Amino acid sequence: MPKILRIINRFNLGGPTFNAAYLSKYLPSEYETLLVGGSRDETEDSSEFIVENLGLKPTILPEMKRELSVSDDRKAYKKLKEIIHDYQPDIVHTHASKAGALGRLAASKMGVKCIVHTFHGHVFHSYFGKIKTRFYLNTERYLAKKSDAIVAISNIQKRELSEEFRIAPPDKFRVINLGFDLSRFQKDQNLKREKFRSDWNIGSDLCLAIIGRLVPIKDHTYLFDRIVNIQNKLNQKITLAIVGDGELRSELETYANLNFDKNKVRVIFTSWIKEVDEVVAGSDIITLSSKNEGTPVTLIEAQAGSTPIVSVEVGGIADIVKRDYTALLSKREETEKFEQNLLSLIQDEVLRKRMSEKGFQFVEKQFHYERLCSDMDKLYMDILSKK
C-alpha cells in the first residue's frame, strides 16, 4: 500500500484546500494518506470545515505560516522531518508555495522515494518587487530539481512555469485540473437564491458578485473603476456584493461611499460566506478583476451554478471557462472592453440566460473530483514504477 504524505500551506477557502481534501479522501483504497496543513491566516476565514465534513483529521503545524519567518520556518521544517521519519511515506506531495518549499526540502533530506509538487498559482508577477520575485524564482528552480513531478493545474500555467519562468523543463510537468463536488451548485437553486437575496435585502436589483480576499492582488479597485464609468448608462439598479474580507476592506468601503451613485449602484460587504453555492445562486453575474490568478475556483463554481461570468483574462482563467459561452473575457489593459462586457451582460437578460445554460455542462466532468483522483493515481503509479 503506497503511503502518501500530503502537505498544504493552510486550509483556506479555495482550490488548494478542496484539491488536497478530495485527494486525501477519494484516492483508490490501496493508498494510505496523512494530511498535514499549516496554521490559519488571520486575514482569511478558516475552511477546516471542508476537511472535517469529509471525515478527515489533518495534522496542523502552527509554525507553518503564510509569511516568511526564519524561526517558524525552521521549526516547521524540523517537524516535517520528524513526521517523515515516523510515517515513512513513499510519496511526499506538497501543495502551494510554503508547503512546497519546506515539504520538498524535508522530503529530500530524509531520502523520500518520490516527491511531487502542485502549483495552485504563482507569485512571479504582480505580487512583489524584482528582487523578491527573483528570490522566489531561484528558490522554485532549485526545488524543482528535487521534484520527480510538478503538477500544473492548467495548460496556460504549465506554459508560464516551463517556458516563461523556466522553473523546470516541460517534460517534468503534468497538467491535472482541479476537482470538486459540483453537484451542490445545482441543488435547490431557487431556495438558495431567495435566501441570499433576502439575507442581504437585494430585492429586485440585479446582483453582481465578486468573491475573494480583499487584498491588492485581487484588485477590486479595477472593478470599482469600471462600474463607476458605466453607472450612468445602467438601465436598472444593481447591487454589488463584495464577498470576502481582508486588509483593504476599509479602503474599499470608503471608495464605494465616495464614488458610486447610490441611485444606480448599491454596494454590500458581506465578509466571508461559507455557503458559496447560495452566493452563486443569488447572483446574476459573477466577476473577477485580479492582477494574477492560478485557477480561480469561484469561476468554476459560478459555471457549476449556471451563473454567467465577466472577468479579466489572467493566469489560467482562459482554460477553465468557455469564452463567450459561459464567460466574457478581456485583457486587463482592455478596460473599455471589460466595461462593455459588464454593461452587455447587465442590460441583456436574454444573453444572461443563454450563457447560464452552458455552465454546468462545461465544468461537470472536466472539474469533478473523480477525474482528479483518477489522473493523480496515474501520475503516482507512473513515478513509483520508475523508482
C-alpha positions in Angstrom: 0.0 0.0 0.0 1.7 3.2 -1.1 1.8 5.8 1.7 1.4 9.5 0.8 2.3 12.4 3.0 0.2 15.4 1.7 1.3 18.8 2.8 -0.6 22.0 2.2 0.1 25.6 3.2 -3.1 26.2 5.1 -6.8 25.3 5.0 -8.3 28.4 3.4 -11.3 28.7 1.2 -10.2 27.9 -2.3 -8.8 25.3 -4.8 -5.8 24.1 -2.8 -7.9 23.0 0.2 -10.5 21.2 -1.9 -7.8 19.6 -4.0 -5.9 18.3 -1.0 -9.1 17.2 0.8 -10.6 15.3 -2.1 -7.3 13.6 -2.9 -6.9 12.6 0.7 -10.4 11.2 0.9 -11.1 9.7 -2.6 -7.9 8.2 -4.0 -8.2 4.5 -4.6 -8.3 2.3 -1.5 -4.8 1.0 -2.0 -3.4 4.3 -0.9 -2.8 5.5 2.7 -2.7 9.3 3.2 -1.6 11.5 6.0 -2.7 15.1 5.5 -0.7 17.9 7.1 -1.5 21.6 7.0 -0.2 24.9 8.3 -1.9 27.4 10.6 -4.8 29.7 9.6 -4.0 33.1 8.3 -5.9 35.7 10.4 -7.0 37.7 7.3 -9.0 34.7 6.0 -11.9 32.7 7.2 -10.9 29.2 8.3 -12.0 26.4 6.0 -11.1 23.4 8.1 -14.9 22.5 7.8 -14.1 21.3 4.3 -11.8 18.6 5.5 -13.9 17.9 8.6 -17.0 17.4 6.5 -15.1 14.6 4.7 -14.2 12.9 7.9 -10.5 13.9 7.7 -8.4 14.8 10.7 -5.3 16.6 9.4 -2.2 17.3 11.4 -1.8 21.0 12.0 1.6 22.6 12.2 1.2 26.0 13.9 4.7 27.1 12.8 4.0 26.7 9.1 2.6 30.2 8.4 2.0 32.1 5.2 4.6 34.8 5.8 8.4 34.1 5.7 9.9 33.6 9.2 13.3 32.2 9.8 12.4 30.9 13.3 8.9 29.5 12.4 10.0 28.0 9.1 13.0 26.2 10.7 10.6 24.7 13.4 8.1 23.6 10.7 10.9 22.1 8.6 12.2 20.1 11.7 8.6 18.9 12.5 8.1 17.8 8.9 11.3 15.8 9.0 10.1 14.1 12.2 6.7 13.3 10.6 8.5 11.8 7.6 10.7 9.8 9.9 7.8 8.4 11.8 5.4 7.9 8.8 7.8 6.6 6.2 5.9 7.8 3.1 6.5 6.5 -0.4 5.4 9.9 -1.8 5.5 13.4 -0.4 3.1 15.6 -2.3 3.1 19.3 -1.5 0.6 21.9 -2.4 1.4 25.7 -2.9 4.5 27.6 -2.1 5.3 27.5 1.6 4.4 23.8 1.9 6.2 23.2 -1.3 9.4 24.7 -0.1 9.5 23.2 3.4 8.0 19.9 2.4 10.3 19.2 -0.5 13.4 20.2 1.4 12.4 17.9 4.3 11.5 15.0 1.9 14.8 15.3 0.0 16.8 15.5 3.2 15.0 12.4 4.5 15.5 10.4 1.3 11.8 10.0 0.4 11.4 7.9 -2.8 9.1 10.2 -4.7 8.4 13.9 -4.4 5.5 15.7 -6.2 4.5 19.4 -6.0 1.4 21.1 -7.2 1.4 24.8 -8.2 -2.0 26.2 -7.4 -0.9 29.6 -8.5 2.4 31.5 -8.5 3.9 34.8 -7.2 6.2 35.5 -10.2 4.4 38.7 -11.3 2.1 41.3 -9.7 2.9 40.3 -6.1 6.4 41.6 -5.2 9.3 43.7 -6.5 12.1 42.5 -8.7 14.5 41.4 -6.0 11.9 39.4 -4.0 10.4 37.9 -7.2 13.9 36.8 -8.3 14.5 35.1 -5.0 11.2 33.1 -5.3 12.1 32.2 -8.9 15.5 30.9 -8.0 14.1 29.0 -5.0 11.5 27.3 -7.1 14.0 26.3 -9.8 16.2 24.8 -7.1 13.2 22.9 -5.5 12.1 21.7 -9.0 15.4 19.7 -9.2 14.4 17.8 -6.1 10.9 17.0 -7.5 10.0 13.9 -9.5 7.0 15.6 -11.0 5.4 19.0 -10.9 1.7 19.4 -11.3 0.3 22.4 -13.1 -3.5 22.9 -12.9 -3.9 24.3 -16.4 -2.2 24.3 -19.7 -1.6 28.0 -19.5 0.0 27.6 -16.1 2.3 24.9 -17.4 3.4 27.2 -20.3 4.1 30.0 -17.9 6.1 27.9 -15.5 8.1 25.9 -18.0 8.6 28.5 -20.8 8.2 32.0 -19.4 9.7 31.5 -15.9 11.8 28.4 -16.7 11.0 26.6 -13.4 11.7 23.2 -14.9 11.7 21.5 -18.4 8.2 20.9 -19.9 8.6 17.1 -19.5 8.7 17.4 -15.7 5.2 18.9 -15.7 1.9 17.1 -15.7 -1.3 19.1 -16.2 -4.0 17.9 -13.9 -7.1 20.1 -13.5 -8.6 20.7 -10.1 -11.6 18.6 -9.0 -14.6 19.3 -6.8 -18.1 18.0 -5.9 -20.0 20.5 -8.0 -23.5 18.8 -7.8 -24.5 21.0 -4.8 -24.5 24.1 -7.0 -27.4 22.6 -9.0 -29.5 21.7 -5.9 -32.3 23.9 -4.6 -31.2 26.9 -6.6 -34.4 28.8 -6.3 -34.4 28.4 -2.5 -30.8 29.4 -2.2 -31.4 32.4 -4.4 -34.3 33.6 -2.3 -32.3 33.1 0.9 -29.2 35.0 -0.2 -31.2 37.9 -1.6 -33.4 38.0 1.5 -30.4 37.9 3.9 -28.8 40.9 2.1 -32.0 42.8 1.2 -31.2 42.7 -2.5 -34.8 42.7 -3.6 -35.3 43.0 -7.4 -31.8 44.5 -8.1 -29.5 42.8 -10.5 -26.8 41.3 -8.3 -23.2 41.4 -9.4 -20.8 39.5 -7.1 -17.0 39.2 -6.6 -15.7 36.6 -4.3 -12.2 36.6 -2.8 -9.8 38.2 -0.3 -9.8 42.0 -0.1 -6.1 42.3 -0.9 -4.1 44.1 -3.6 -3.6 41.1 -5.9 -7.4 40.8 -6.3 -7.6 44.4 -7.4 -11.2 45.2 -6.5 -10.5 48.8 -7.4 -10.2 47.8 -11.0 -13.7 46.5 -10.9 -15.0 49.6 -9.0 -13.4 51.9 -11.6 -15.1 50.1 -14.4 -18.5 50.2 -12.7 -18.1 54.0 -12.0 -17.5 54.5 -15.7 -20.7 52.7 -16.8 -23.1 53.5 -13.9 -24.8 56.4 -15.7 -25.6 54.0 -18.6 -27.3 51.4 -16.5 -31.0 50.8 -17.2 -31.6 49.2 -13.8 -30.2 49.4 -10.3 -27.5 46.9 -9.4 -26.3 45.5 -6.1 -22.6 44.8 -6.0 -21.8 42.1 -3.4 -18.2 42.1 -2.1 -17.9 38.6 -0.7 -14.7 38.1 1.4 -12.6 40.1 3.7 -9.0 41.4 4.2 -6.7 44.3 4.7 -8.3 46.6 2.1 -11.9 46.4 3.4 -11.9 49.9 5.0 -10.3 51.5 1.9 -12.7 49.8 -0.4 -15.7 50.9 1.7 -14.5 54.5 1.6 -14.1 54.3 -2.2 -17.6 52.9 -2.6 -19.1 55.6 -0.4 -17.4 58.4 -2.4 -17.7 57.2 -6.0 -20.9 55.2 -6.6 -24.2 56.8 -7.4 -26.4 55.3 -4.8 -29.4 55.5 -7.0 -27.6 53.3 -9.5 -25.3 51.1 -7.5 -25.7 49.7 -4.0 -22.6 48.0 -2.5 -22.7 45.4 0.2 -19.7 44.0 2.1 -20.7 40.5 3.3 -17.4 39.3 4.7 -16.8 35.5 4.2 -19.8 33.3 3.3 -19.1 29.6 3.6 -22.2 28.7 1.6 -20.8 29.9 -1.7 -23.5 28.0 -3.6 -26.0 30.4 -2.1 -23.9 33.4 -3.3 -23.7 31.9 -6.8 -27.5 31.1 -6.9 -28.4 34.6 -5.6 -26.2 36.4 -8.1 -26.9 37.3 -11.7 -23.3 37.7 -12.7 -20.0 36.6 -11.1 -17.0 38.8 -11.8 -13.2 38.8 -11.2 -10.7 41.6 -11.7 -7.4 40.1 -10.3 -3.9 41.1 -11.4 -2.9 37.4 -11.3 -4.7 34.1 -10.8 -3.9 30.4 -10.9 -7.2 28.6 -11.4 -9.8 30.7 -9.6 -12.4 28.3 -8.0 -15.0 31.0 -7.9 -15.3 30.9 -11.7 -15.6 27.1 -11.8 -18.3 27.3 -9.1 -20.1 30.1 -11.0 -20.4 27.9 -14.0 -21.5 24.9 -11.8 -24.3 27.2 -10.5 -25.2 28.3 -14.0 -24.2 31.9 -13.4 -22.5 33.9 -16.2 -19.1 35.5 -15.8 -17.4 38.7 -16.6 -13.6 38.5 -15.9 -10.2 39.8 -16.8 -8.1 37.2 -18.6 -5.1 36.4 -16.5 -3.3 33.2 -15.4 -5.2 30.1 -16.2 -8.7 31.7 -16.5 -9.0 31.1 -20.2 -8.5 27.3 -19.6 -11.4 27.0 -17.1 -14.2 28.9 -18.9 -15.8 28.6 -22.3 -15.1 32.0 -23.9 -18.3 33.9 -25.0 -20.4 30.9 -23.9 -20.0 30.9 -20.1 -17.8 34.0 -19.7 -17.0 37.3 -21.3 -13.2 37.9 -21.1 -10.9 40.8 -21.7 -7.2 41.6 -21.1 -6.5 43.7 -18.1 -5.4 46.6 -20.3 -8.7 46.4 -22.3 -10.6 48.5 -19.7 -13.2 49.6 -22.2 -13.9 46.0 -23.3 -14.3 44.9 -19.7 -16.8 47.8 -19.2 -18.7 46.8 -22.4 -18.8 43.2 -21.3 -20.3 44.2 -17.9 -22.8 46.6 -19.5 -23.9 44.0 -22.1 -24.5 41.3 -19.5 -26.2 43.6 -17.1 -28.5 45.1 -19.7 -29.3 41.9 -21.7 -31.4 39.3 -19.8 -31.6 37.0 -22.9 -27.8 37.0 -23.1 -27.5 36.1 -19.4 -30.0 33.3 -19.7 -28.2 31.9 -22.8 -24.8 31.9 -21.1 -26.2 30.4 -17.8 -27.4 27.3 -19.7 -23.9 26.4 -20.8 -22.0 26.4 -17.5 -22.7 23.2 -15.6 -22.4 21.0 -18.6 -19.0 22.5 -19.3 -17.5 22.0 -15.9 -19.3 18.9 -14.7 -16.8 16.3 -16.0 -13.8 18.5 -16.5 -13.6 19.5 -12.8 -15.1 16.6 -11.0 -13.1 15.1 -8.1 -13.4 11.6 -9.5 -11.4 12.7 -12.6 -8.9 14.5 -10.3 -8.3 11.3 -8.3 -8.0 9.1 -11.4 -5.4 11.5 -13.0 -3.4 11.7 -9.8 -3.5 7.9 -9.4 -2.0 7.5 -12.9 0.8 10.0 -12.0 1.6 8.3 -8.7 1.8 4.9 -10.3 4.0 6.3 -13.1 6.6 7.8 -10.8 6.6 4.9 -8.4 7.1 2.4 -11.2 10.2 4.4 -12.4 11.7 4.2 -8.9 
